[in-house]
Amino acid sequence: MKTKISRFPVLSFAVVTMFAIINVPHSITAEPVELFVTQSPPGPQNADPANWSGVLQYRLNASGGAMIAEAGVDKTNLADPAGLAFRASSSELFVGNRWGNSQPSSISRFIYDSITRRLTTNGVITGNSLFGVCQIAFNPVTGEMFAANFGNGVSRFTFDTNGTAQPNGIIGDGSTRGVAVSPDGRRLYVTSATTTIRQFDLISDGELSSVTVPGSGGLHFFAFRARQLYVAAAFDNCVYRFAVGTNDDLTLLDSFTMQEPVGIAFSPDGLEMFVSGHQTSDLIYRWRYVPVSDSWIETGTFDAHSSLAGVLAIPGGGLDIAFTPPGGAVIYWPSHSSGWTLQQCSNPAAEDWSTSCFTVSDDGTNCCVTISPPAGNLFFRLAK
């Protein structure tokens, strides 16, 4: 049986994982982060399958924390991976495979267990002109998937009630790299390793006026943070930041310097930015948000010892605890944790575990139970 345990003592709270006690401060618990990044040799090196690699995975106990290596995805389950996307409704990681940018390509699917933080293969999407798949993005309103192709245009897919991907045509043309959908689901943004961001109206499917950045560009992958859109510019050695207006138009705000960036991700709390280096850079650049000045400060780098591409950050999962003054607590874990049951006992040594008697609520992001301090010790675990 797989378990993760939380202990609920009389006077203080603690989280216990694998029977190692971790003290938790008397405030809302910092949210763990699960970080994924693709190992991606630059062209033309990726033409040789011997150079293809996998997806790295790291756990952070909170944004800004140390990066702890985890299992990731072995290269035998992939084919020159580049883009990453996560679909919360099915708890799936989608990985875009470039296949050396020289042949029809694919998107690999993996079920993510938010408790064990392990990935299980769940099929492969092919067809609909997938060719050198780079970034992948989901429409946050409709759930439609968009895949930027090195070969030609952006492939579109919908999903039936069984979760099977259904081809939904192509939008745009020419070689593409990055793709993003506005928070209202009405506009598509596309890059092509140039200075230009192409824009498409997803209601009419018509192309709108493009936006151009200064310099040499080399625009690749996007990432949204609230109503701001960030895009990596490999040739300009920076990340550009745009404000997204109420009509989804873009206004350039500023940029942040780093070497040959390609992918961008934000921690779930929005306080840390991760940027992946490509070509001659093997680094993950880490930046901390400063709310007072709406600015970013680089806090360091992590050497992944490999040219990188897509990067993705999602809530870390597992069983955690948060405090609710004046003395209560909330035990919570991610929604879509299929097959896991909350159990409780007063003495783990006695192995008297039983299904928790507390009512579980689910807001679509987290399952949780609210508890007042008991008259004695109380322990919790997730089991399957």
KEKE-3310 file (N, C-alpha, C; in steps of 0.2 Angstrom, whole numbers, plus 5000, padded with zeros to 4 digits):
npx = (5004:5003:5007:5005:5008:5000:5003:4993:4996:4992:4996:5004:5007:5012:5019:5021:5031:5035:5038:5047:5048:5043:5044:5031:5027:5017:5006:4999:5003:5017:5016:5020:5030:5030:5041:5044:5055:5060:5074:5083:5091:5099:5095:5107:5109:5098:5094:5099:5094:5102:5105:5094:5084:5076:5063:5066:5063:5058:5056:5051:5050:5043:5040:5056:5063:5075:5079:5074:5079:5068:5059:5055:5053:5058:5069:5066:5052:5049:5052:5063:5059:5051:5040:5029:5014:5000:4985:4973:4960:4961:4972:4984:5000:5006:5018:5027:5034:5048:5054:5066:5064:5061:5052:5035:5027:5023:5013:5016:5007:5004:4998:4997:5001:4996:4999:5009:5018:5022:5023:5013:5012:5001:4997:4998:4997:4995:4996:4985:4994:5005:5021:5037:5034:5033:5030:5015:4998:4984:4967:4960:4947:4938:4945:4952:4966:4982:4995:5011:5020:5036:5036:5024:5012:4999:4993:4977:4967:4953:4944:4935:4922:4928:4941:4949:4959:4954:4956:4956:4959:4970:4978:4985:5001:5017:5033:5033:5035:5032:5016:5001:4986:4974:4968:4954:4951:4949:4959:4973:4991:5006:5023:5038:5052:5056:5056:5043:5026:5013:4995:4979:4961:4951:4937:4933:4943:4951:4967:4975:4983:5000:5013:5028:5044:5059:5076:5084:5076:5071:5060:5052:5045:5030:5023:5009:5006:4994:4986:4997:5009:5022:5037:5050:5065:5077:5087:5089:5093:5085:5069:5054:5041:5024:5009:4992:4978:4961:4954:4963:4974:4992:5004:5020:5030:5043:5059:5069:5085:5095:5104:5101:5087:5072:5061:5047:5041:5029:5029:5015:5011:5014:5026:5039:5049:5053:5066:5071:5087:5094:5103:5118:5117:5114:5106:5094:5086:5082:5070:5064:5048:5044:5033:5030:5036:5032:5041:5056:5068:5084:5088:5097:5104:5101:5110:5107:5114:5112:5106:5090:5072:5056:5047:5038:5028:5019:5006:5013:5007:5003:5000:4995:4996:4987:4985:4971:4966:4957:4965:4962:4964:4967:4967:4974:4974:4978:4965:4958:4965:4966:4959:4964:4962:4957:4964:4963:4971:4974:4986:4999:5008:5000:4993:4980:4972:4959:4945:4944:4933:4930:4921:4924:4928:4928:4935:4938:4951:4958:4956:4949:4949:4942:4947:4946:4958:4961:4958:4971:4983:4981:4982:4985:4983:4985:4979:4980)
npy = (4994:5011:5026:5043:5053:5064:5072:5076:5084:5089:5103:5108:5108:5096:5090:5074:5065:5050:5046:5055:5069:5085:5101:5113:5130:5141:5146:5149:5135:5135:5132:5117:5114:5106:5103:5102:5099:5099:5090:5095:5094:5107:5111:5107:5096:5088:5080:5068:5053:5047:5058:5062:5065:5065:5070:5080:5081:5089:5093:5106:5112:5124:5139:5146:5137:5123:5113:5097:5082:5071:5057:5059:5058:5045:5044:5034:5033:5044:5055:5065:5077:5092:5103:5106:5103:5104:5096:5099:5093:5080:5076:5076:5075:5082:5080:5087:5080:5082:5074:5076:5086:5083:5074:5067:5069:5068:5068:5064:5056:5057:5050:5059:5056:5064:5062:5052:5058:5052:5047:5040:5031:5036:5034:5040:5054:5057:5062:5074:5084:5085:5089:5090:5095:5108:5120:5117:5121:5124:5129:5139:5140:5132:5120:5116:5110:5116:5114:5119:5118:5114:5111:5116:5128:5127:5114:5108:5101:5093:5085:5070:5063:5052:5056:5055:5062:5072:5077:5094:5102:5115:5130:5145:5146:5141:5139:5136:5140:5144:5144:5151:5154:5166:5172:5173:5164:5168:5173:5168:5166:5166:5161:5161:5159:5172:5190:5192:5191:5182:5184:5177:5177:5168:5166:5169:5163:5171:5179:5192:5209:5208:5208:5216:5213:5223:5222:5206:5195:5179:5173:5161:5151:5154:5161:5163:5175:5179:5194:5196:5192:5183:5180:5170:5176:5170:5174:5187:5186:5187:5189:5194:5205:5207:5217:5212:5217:5222:5218:5209:5213:5217:5225:5230:5229:5227:5219:5205:5200:5186:5171:5164:5160:5149:5142:5146:5146:5148:5147:5140:5149:5161:5168:5164:5164:5152:5149:5141:5137:5136:5129:5134:5136:5127:5130:5132:5147:5156:5167:5180:5187:5204:5211:5225:5233:5228:5220:5209:5199:5191:5176:5166:5151:5135:5121:5111:5102:5100:5105:5114:5115:5116:5121:5118:5121:5115:5113:5105:5094:5079:5076:5089:5103:5117:5131:5137:5151:5152:5141:5130:5118:5114:5100:5095:5090:5087:5088:5076:5065:5051:5036:5037:5037:5046:5043:5040:5039:5037:5032:5027:5017:5006:5003:5006:5011:5020:5024:5041:5051:5064:5076:5077:5090:5097:5108:5107:5110:5107:5094:5094:5094:5101:5104:5104:5106:5090:5081:5075:5065:5065:5057:5057:5050:5047:5034:5019)
npz = (5000:4996:5004:5011:5025:5037:5052:5067:5080:5098:5102:5091:5074:5061:5046:5040:5030:5022:5035:5040:5049:5046:5051:5051:5049:5059:5049:5033:5024:5013:4996:4988:4973:4957:4944:4927:4913:4897:4889:4876:4862:4851:4834:4821:4828:4833:4823:4824:4831:4841:4849:4856:4870:4887:4898:4912:4929:4944:4961:4972:4988:4990:4981:4976:4983:4985:4971:4969:4962:4953:4946:4932:4914:4904:4890:4881:4880:4872:4858:4854:4863:4866:4868:4882:4891:4903:4907:4918:4920:4917:4923:4916:4908:4893:4880:4868:4853:4843:4833:4827:4819:4806:4801:4801:4816:4834:4849:4866:4879:4897:4912:4927:4943:4957:4970:4972:4963:4951:4933:4921:4906:4893:4880:4863:4852:4835:4818:4809:4803:4812:4814:4819:4832:4843:4855:4865:4869:4879:4876:4888:4890:4881:4881:4869:4861:4855:4844:4840:4825:4819:4806:4798:4801:4814:4823:4827:4840:4847:4861:4864:4874:4879:4881:4870:4857:4844:4828:4822:4812:4805:4809:4804:4795:4788:4797:4814:4832:4846:4855:4862:4871:4874:4891:4890:4880:4867:4858:4849:4850:4841:4838:4827:4828:4824:4824:4826:4833:4829:4827:4830:4828:4838:4837:4824:4817:4809:4804:4813:4815:4817:4830:4833:4840:4846:4840:4836:4839:4837:4843:4854:4865:4875:4890:4901:4914:4925:4918:4909:4896:4893:4883:4876:4869:4860:4852:4855:4868:4880:4889:4884:4891:4890:4892:4892:4885:4888:4876:4872:4865:4863:4873:4874:4888:4896:4897:4901:4905:4899:4895:4879:4880:4880:4885:4896:4913:4927:4945:4954:4963:4957:4961:4957:4943:4930:4918:4903:4896:4880:4866:4868:4881:4896:4907:4920:4923:4937:4944:4955:4960:4963:4971:4975:4966:4954:4947:4942:4950:4947:4954:4954:4946:4939:4934:4922:4914:4901:4885:4884:4883:4883:4898:4913:4926:4940:4953:4968:4974:4984:5002:5012:5025:5032:5042:5051:5059:5074:5078:5071:5057:5040:5031:5016:4998:4981:4969:4958:4961:4958:4966:4978:4996:5010:5026:5044:5061:5078:5083:5075:5076:5081:5070:5067:5056:5048:5037:5035:5046:5043:5034:5016:5005:4989:4978:4965:4962:4974:4986:5003:5021:5035:5051:5069:5083:5090:5106:5110:5100:5082:5067:5049:5033:5015:5006:4995)
capx = (5000:5006:5004:5008:5005:5001:5001:4990:4996:4988:4998:5007:5005:5018:5018:5026:5032:5039:5040:5052:5045:5045:5040:5027:5026:5010:5003:4997:5009:5019:5014:5026:5030:5033:5044:5046:5059:5063:5080:5082:5097:5098:5096:5104:5110:5093:5093:5102:5091:5106:5105:5087:5084:5070:5060:5068:5057:5061:5051:5052:5045:5040:5044:5062:5066:5080:5077:5076:5078:5064:5059:5055:5051:5064:5069:5063:5045:5048:5055:5065:5054:5052:5035:5026:5008:4997:4978:4971:4954:4963:4979:4989:5006:5007:5024:5027:5040:5050:5057:5072:5061:5062:5047:5029:5029:5018:5012:5015:5002:5006:4994:5001:4998:4998:5001:5016:5021:5024:5020:5012:5011:4994:4995:5002:4993:4998:4991:4983:5000:5010:5028:5042:5030:5037:5026:5008:4994:4976:4962:4958:4939:4935:4949:4955:4973:4985:5002:5015:5024:5042:5035:5019:5006:4998:4988:4972:4964:4948:4944:4929:4920:4932:4947:4952:4960:4951:4959:4952:4961:4976:4978:4991:5005:5024:5037:5031:5038:5028:5009:4998:4979:4973:4964:4947:4950:4947:4965:4979:4997:5011:5029:5041:5059:5058:5054:5035:5021:5006:4989:4973:4955:4948:4930:4932:4949:4955:4973:4975:4989:5005:5016:5035:5049:5065:5081:5084:5070:5071:5055:5050:5039:5026:5019:5005:5005:4988:4985:5003:5011:5030:5039:5057:5069:5083:5093:5090:5095:5080:5062:5050:5035:5018:5002:4987:4973:4954:4953:4968:4980:4998:5008:5027:5032:5050:5062:5074:5091:5098:5107:5097:5081:5068:5055:5046:5035:5029:5027:5008:5009:5016:5031:5045:5049:5059:5067:5076:5091:5094:5109:5124:5115:5111:5104:5087:5086:5077:5069:5059:5044:5044:5026:5030:5038:5030:5048:5059:5076:5086:5090:5102:5103:5102:5114:5104:5119:5109:5102:5083:5067:5050:5047:5032:5027:5012:5006:5017:5004:5004:4996:4998:4992:4987:4982:4965:4965:4962:4968:4960:4968:4964:4971:4972:4978:4975:4959:4960:4970:4961:4960:4967:4957:4960:4963:4966:4971:4977:4992:5001:5011:4995:4990:4973:4970:4952:4943:4943:4926:4928:4918:4929:4925:4932:4934:4941:4959:4960:4951:4951:4945:4943:4948:4948:4962:4958:4960:4975:4986:4978:4987:4981:4987:4982:4981:4977)
capy = (5000:5017:5031:5049:5054:5070:5071:5082:5084:5094:5110:5111:5104:5094:5086:5068:5061:5044:5045:5060:5075:5092:5106:5118:5136:5143:5151:5145:5131:5136:5127:5114:5115:5101:5107:5098:5103:5094:5090:5097:5097:5111:5109:5101:5090:5084:5076:5061:5050:5046:5064:5063:5063:5064:5075:5081:5082:5092:5095:5111:5112:5130:5143:5148:5131:5119:5109:5090:5078:5065:5052:5062:5053:5042:5045:5028:5035:5050:5056:5072:5081:5100:5107:5103:5106:5100:5096:5097:5090:5073:5076:5073:5079:5081:5081:5087:5077:5085:5069:5078:5091:5080:5069:5067:5069:5066:5071:5059:5058:5053:5052:5061:5054:5070:5060:5049:5062:5048:5048:5033:5032:5035:5034:5045:5058:5058:5064:5081:5088:5086:5089:5094:5098:5112:5121:5115:5125:5122:5135:5138:5140:5127:5114:5114:5109:5119:5112:5123:5113:5116:5110:5120:5129:5125:5109:5109:5095:5093:5079:5068:5061:5047:5059:5054:5068:5073:5082:5100:5107:5118:5137:5148:5142:5142:5136:5139:5138:5145:5145:5153:5156:5172:5169:5173:5159:5171:5174:5163:5170:5161:5163:5157:5161:5178:5195:5193:5187:5182:5184:5174:5178:5161:5166:5169:5160:5175:5182:5199:5212:5205:5212:5215:5215:5225:5217:5200:5191:5172:5171:5154:5149:5159:5159:5168:5176:5184:5197:5197:5187:5183:5176:5170:5178:5166:5178:5194:5184:5190:5187:5200:5205:5211:5218:5209:5222:5218:5215:5204:5216:5216:5231:5228:5232:5227:5213:5202:5197:5179:5168:5160:5157:5146:5141:5150:5144:5151:5143:5141:5156:5167:5172:5163:5162:5148:5150:5136:5139:5132:5129:5134:5136:5121:5132:5135:5153:5157:5174:5181:5192:5209:5214:5232:5237:5224:5218:5203:5199:5185:5174:5161:5147:5128:5118:5104:5098:5098:5110:5113:5118:5117:5120:5118:5121:5113:5112:5099:5088:5076:5078:5095:5106:5124:5133:5142:5154:5153:5135:5124:5117:5111:5095:5096:5087:5089:5085:5072:5060:5045:5030:5039:5038:5049:5039:5043:5035:5040:5029:5024:5010:5001:5001:5006:5016:5019:5030:5047:5053:5071:5077:5080:5095:5097:5114:5106:5111:5103:5091:5096:5093:5106:5100:5108:5102:5085:5080:5070:5065:5062:5056:5057:5048:5045:5027:5016)
capz = (5000:4996:5009:5013:5031:5041:5060:5070:5087:5102:5102:5085:5068:5057:5040:5040:5023:5023:5042:5041:5051:5043:5054:5047:5053:5060:5044:5028:5021:5006:4991:4984:4966:4953:4939:4922:4908:4891:4887:4869:4858:4846:4828:4818:4832:4835:4818:4825:4837:4847:4854:4859:4877:4890:4902:4918:4934:4950:4966:4976:4994:4989:4976:4978:4986:4982:4966:4971:4956:4953:4941:4925:4909:4901:4883:4877:4880:4869:4852:4853:4866:4866:4872:4888:4893:4908:4907:4925:4920:4916:4926:4911:4905:4886:4878:4860:4851:4837:4829:4823:4814:4799:4799:4804:4823:4839:4856:4870:4885:4903:4918:4932:4950:4961:4976:4971:4958:4945:4927:4918:4899:4891:4873:4858:4847:4829:4812:4808:4801:4817:4811:4823:4837:4848:4861:4866:4873:4879:4877:4895:4890:4877:4881:4863:4861:4849:4844:4835:4821:4815:4798:4795:4805:4821:4823:4832:4842:4853:4864:4865:4881:4882:4881:4863:4853:4838:4823:4821:4807:4805:4809:4802:4791:4789:4802:4820:4838:4852:4854:4868:4870:4879:4896:4888:4875:4861:4854:4848:4849:4838:4836:4822:4829:4821:4828:4826:4836:4825:4831:4827:4832:4838:4835:4817:4814:4805:4807:4815:4814:4821:4835:4832:4845:4844:4840:4832:4841:4839:4848:4855:4869:4879:4896:4904:4921:4925:4911:4906:4892:4892:4877:4876:4863:4860:4848:4859:4875:4885:4889:4884:4894:4887:4895:4888:4886:4888:4870:4870:4861:4867:4874:4877:4895:4897:4896:4907:4901:4901:4889:4874:4883:4875:4888:4902:4917:4933:4950:4955:4967:4953:4964:4954:4935:4928:4911:4901:4891:4874:4862:4872:4888:4900:4913:4921:4926:4942:4945:4960:4958:4968:4970:4976:4960:4948:4944:4943:4951:4946:4961:4953:4940:4940:4929:4920:4910:4894:4881:4886:4879:4887:4905:4915:4934:4942:4960:4969:4976:4991:5007:5016:5030:5032:5048:5051:5066:5080:5081:5067:5052:5034:5028:5009:4993:4974:4966:4952:4964:4957:4969:4985:5001:5017:5032:5050:5067:5084:5085:5069:5078:5082:5063:5067:5051:5046:5033:5039:5047:5042:5027:5011:5000:4983:4974:4958:4963:4980:4991:5009:5027:5040:5058:5075:5087:5094:5113:5109:5093:5077:5061:5043:5027:5009:5005:4990)
cpx = (5004:5003:5008:5004:5006:4999:4998:4990:4992:4990:5002:5005:5012:5015:5023:5025:5037:5042:5045:5048:5047:5041:5037:5025:5018:5007:5001:5003:5011:5018:5020:5025:5033:5035:5046:5050:5061:5070:5080:5088:5095:5099:5103:5106:5105:5091:5095:5098:5095:5107:5099:5087:5077:5067:5063:5062:5061:5055:5054:5047:5041:5044:5050:5066:5071:5076:5079:5074:5073:5064:5059:5052:5057:5063:5066:5055:5044:5052:5057:5060:5056:5046:5032:5019:5004:4989:4975:4965:4955:4969:4984:4994:5006:5014:5025:5034:5042:5052:5062:5070:5061:5057:5040:5030:5023:5018:5011:5011:5004:5001:4999:4998:5000:5000:5008:5021:5025:5020:5019:5010:5003:4992:4999:4997:4997:4993:4990:4989:5005:5017:5033:5038:5034:5032:5019:5005:4987:4972:4959:4950:4936:4939:4953:4963:4976:4993:5006:5020:5030:5040:5030:5013:5005:4992:4983:4968:4958:4948:4937:4928:4924:4940:4951:4953:4957:4954:4954:4955:4968:4974:4984:4995:5013:5027:5035:5035:5034:5020:5006:4991:4978:4968:4957:4946:4949:4953:4970:4985:5002:5017:5032:5049:5061:5057:5047:5031:5015:5000:4983:4967:4952:4941:4929:4938:4953:4962:4972:4982:4994:5009:5024:5039:5055:5070:5081:5079:5072:5066:5053:5044:5036:5025:5015:5006:5000:4987:4992:5006:5019:5032:5047:5060:5076:5089:5094:5092:5091:5073:5058:5043:5030:5012:4997:4981:4966:4952:4958:4974:4986:5001:5015:5028:5039:5053:5067:5079:5093:5100:5103:5091:5076:5061:5054:5040:5035:5026:5019:5006:5011:5022:5038:5044:5055:5059:5072:5080:5092:5101:5115:5123:5112:5108:5096:5088:5080:5076:5063:5055:5044:5038:5026:5031:5036:5036:5050:5066:5078:5090:5095:5100:5104:5105:5111:5108:5116:5105:5094:5078:5061:5051:5040:5032:5020:5012:5009:5013:5006:4999:4999:4993:4993:4983:4976:4964:4958:4964:4966:4966:4964:4970:4969:4977:4975:4969:4962:4965:4966:4964:4963:4962:4961:4958:4965:4966:4974:4984:4995:5005:5006:4992:4983:4969:4963:4950:4941:4935:4925:4926:4924:4925:4930:4930:4936:4948:4961:4954:4954:4946:4947:4942:4949:4953:4959:4961:4965:4978:4981:4982:4982:4986:4982:4984:4977:4979)
cpy = (5006:5022:5037:5051:5061:5069:5077:5082:5089:5101:5112:5106:5102:5090:5080:5065:5056:5044:5050:5066:5081:5097:5111:5124:5137:5148:5146:5141:5134:5130:5124:5115:5109:5104:5101:5102:5097:5095:5090:5099:5101:5108:5111:5095:5085:5079:5069:5058:5049:5052:5065:5061:5063:5070:5075:5083:5084:5094:5100:5111:5119:5134:5146:5143:5128:5114:5102:5086:5072:5061:5055:5057:5051:5043:5040:5029:5041:5050:5063:5077:5088:5103:5103:5107:5101:5101:5094:5093:5082:5071:5072:5078:5077:5084:5081:5084:5079:5080:5072:5084:5089:5075:5070:5065:5067:5070:5065:5061:5054:5055:5054:5060:5060:5068:5057:5053:5058:5049:5041:5035:5031:5037:5040:5048:5059:5061:5072:5086:5089:5085:5093:5098:5102:5114:5119:5119:5123:5129:5134:5138:5134:5120:5112:5114:5112:5116:5115:5118:5117:5116:5115:5121:5126:5120:5109:5102:5097:5086:5077:5066:5056:5050:5058:5060:5067:5078:5088:5105:5110:5126:5140:5144:5144:5138:5140:5136:5138:5146:5146:5155:5161:5169:5169:5168:5162:5173:5169:5168:5164:5164:5159:5158:5167:5184:5196:5188:5188:5181:5182:5175:5171:5160:5165:5165:5164:5178:5190:5202:5209:5210:5211:5217:5218:5220:5211:5195:5184:5170:5164:5153:5154:5156:5165:5169:5181:5187:5199:5191:5188:5178:5176:5171:5175:5171:5185:5192:5188:5187:5194:5199:5209:5211:5215:5214:5218:5216:5211:5207:5217:5223:5229:5233:5233:5221:5211:5198:5190:5176:5163:5156:5155:5145:5145:5146:5148:5147:5145:5147:5162:5170:5170:5161:5158:5149:5145:5139:5134:5133:5129:5135:5130:5123:5133:5141:5154:5165:5175:5187:5197:5213:5222:5236:5233:5222:5211:5203:5192:5182:5168:5156:5140:5125:5111:5100:5096:5104:5109:5116:5120:5117:5121:5117:5120:5113:5105:5093:5085:5079:5084:5098:5113:5126:5138:5145:5153:5146:5129:5123:5114:5106:5095:5092:5088:5085:5081:5067:5054:5039:5031:5040:5041:5045:5042:5038:5039:5037:5024:5017:5005:4999:5001:5011:5014:5025:5036:5049:5060:5071:5080:5084:5095:5103:5113:5107:5107:5100:5093:5094:5098:5103:5105:5103:5097:5085:5074:5070:5062:5062:5055:5054:5047:5038:5024:5009)
cpz = (5000:5000:5009:5020:5034:5048:5062:5077:5091:5101:5096:5080:5064:5051:5040:5033:5024:5030:5044:5043:5048:5047:5050:5051:5054:5056:5039:5025:5014:5002:4987:4976:4962:4946:4934:4916:4903:4890:4879:4865:4853:4839:4825:4822:4833:4829:4819:4831:4842:4852:4857:4866:4880:4893:4909:4923:4941:4955:4970:4982:4994:4984:4979:4982:4982:4977:4967:4965:4957:4947:4934:4920:4905:4893:4878:4876:4875:4862:4851:4856:4866:4870:4877:4889:4898:4907:4914:4925:4920:4920:4922:4909:4897:4884:4870:4858:4844:4831:4824:4818:4807:4797:4803:4812:4828:4845:4861:4876:4891:4908:4923:4939:4954:4968:4976:4966:4952:4939:4924:4910:4897:4884:4869:4853:4841:4824:4813:4807:4806:4813:4815:4828:4842:4854:4860:4870:4873:4879:4884:4896:4887:4878:4875:4864:4854:4850:4838:4832:4818:4807:4795:4799:4812:4821:4829:4834:4848:4856:4865:4872:4883:4882:4875:4859:4846:4834:4822:4817:4809:4805:4808:4797:4792:4796:4809:4826:4844:4850:4861:4867:4876:4885:4895:4883:4868:4856:4855:4846:4846:4836:4831:4822:4825:4826:4829:4830:4832:4829:4827:4831:4832:4837:4828:4813:4809:4808:4807:4814:4819:4825:4834:4838:4842:4844:4835:4833:4842:4844:4848:4859:4873:4886:4899:4912:4922:4918:4908:4902:4891:4886:4877:4869:4863:4857:4852:4866:4880:4884:4889:4888:4891:4892:4890:4890:4886:4882:4867:4866:4866:4867:4877:4883:4896:4895:4901:4903:4904:4894:4885:4878:4878:4878:4894:4906:4924:4938:4951:4959:4963:4956:4961:4947:4934:4920:4909:4896:4886:4871:4866:4879:4891:4906:4913:4925:4931:4944:4950:4959:4964:4967:4970:4970:4953:4944:4946:4945:4950:4952:4960:4947:4943:4934:4927:4916:4903:4891:4883:4881:4883:4894:4908:4923:4936:4950:4962:4971:4983:4996:5011:5021:5030:5038:5047:5058:5068:5082:5077:5062:5046:5032:5020:5004:4986:4972:4960:4955:4964:4962:4976:4990:5007:5022:5038:5056:5072:5086:5079:5070:5079:5075:5063:5063:5049:5041:5037:5040:5046:5035:5022:5006:4995:4978:4967:4957:4968:4983:4998:5015:5032:5047:5063:5079:5091:5101:5112:5102:5088:5071:5055:5038:5021:5008:4999:4989)
residu = (MET:LYS:THR:LYS:ILE:SER:ARG:PHE:PRO:VAL:LEU:SER:PHE:ALA:VAL:VAL:THR:MET:PHE:ALA:ILE:ILE:ASN:VAL:PRO:HIS:SER:ILE:THR:ALA:GLU:PRO:VAL:GLU:LEU:PHE:VAL:THR:GLN:SER:PRO:PRO:GLY:PRO:GLN:ASN:ALA:ASP:PRO:ALA:ASN:TRP:SER:GLY:VAL:LEU:GLN:TYR:ARG:LEU:ASN:ALA:SER:GLY:GLY:ALA:MET:ILE:ALA:GLU:ALA:GLY:VAL:ASP:LYS:THR:ASN:LEU:ALA:ASP:PRO:ALA:GLY:LEU:ALA:PHE:ARG:ALA:SER:SER:SER:GLU:LEU:PHE:VAL:GLY:ASN:ARG:TRP:GLY:ASN:SER:GLN:PRO:SER:SER:ILE:SER:ARG:PHE:ILE:TYR:ASP:SER:ILE:THR:ARG:ARG:LEU:THR:THR:ASN:GLY:VAL:ILE:THR:GLY:ASN:SER:LEU:PHE:GLY:VAL:CYS:GLN:ILE:ALA:PHE:ASN:PRO:VAL:THR:GLY:GLU:MET:PHE:ALA:ALA:ASN:PHE:GLY:ASN:GLY:VAL:SER:ARG:PHE:THR:PHE:ASP:THR:ASN:GLY:THR:ALA:GLN:PRO:ASN:GLY:ILE:ILE:GLY:ASP:GLY:SER:THR:ARG:GLY:VAL:ALA:VAL:SER:PRO:ASP:GLY:ARG:ARG:LEU:TYR:VAL:THR:SER:ALA:THR:THR:THR:ILE:ARG:GLN:PHE:ASP:LEU:ILE:SER:ASP:GLY:GLU:LEU:SER:SER:VAL:THR:VAL:PRO:GLY:SER:GLY:GLY:LEU:HIS:PHE:PHE:ALA:PHE:ARG:ALA:ARG:GLN:LEU:TYR:VAL:ALA:ALA:ALA:PHE:ASP:ASN:CYS:VAL:TYR:ARG:PHE:ALA:VAL:GLY:THR:ASN:ASP:ASP:LEU:THR:LEU:LEU:ASP:SER:PHE:THR:MET:GLN:GLU:PRO:VAL:GLY:ILE:ALA:PHE:SER:PRO:ASP:GLY:LEU:GLU:MET:PHE:VAL:SER:GLY:HIS:GLN:THR:SER:ASP:LEU:ILE:TYR:ARG:TRP:ARG:TYR:VAL:PRO:VAL:SER:ASP:SER:TRP:ILE:GLU:THR:GLY:THR:PHE:ASP:ALA:HIS:SER:SER:LEU:ALA:GLY:VAL:LEU:ALA:ILE:PRO:GLY:GLY:GLY:LEU:ASP:ILE:ALA:PHE:THR:PRO:PRO:GLY:GLY:ALA:VAL:ILE:TYR:TRP:PRO:SER:HIS:SER:SER:GLY:TRP:THR:LEU:GLN:GLN:CYS:SER:ASN:PRO:ALA:ALA:GLU:ASP:TRP:SER:THR:SER:CYS:PHE:THR:VAL:SER:ASP:ASP:GLY:THR:ASN:CYS:CYS:VAL:THR:ILE:SER:PRO:PRO:ALA:GLY:ASN:LEU:PHE:PHE:ARG:LEU:ALA:LYS)
# end
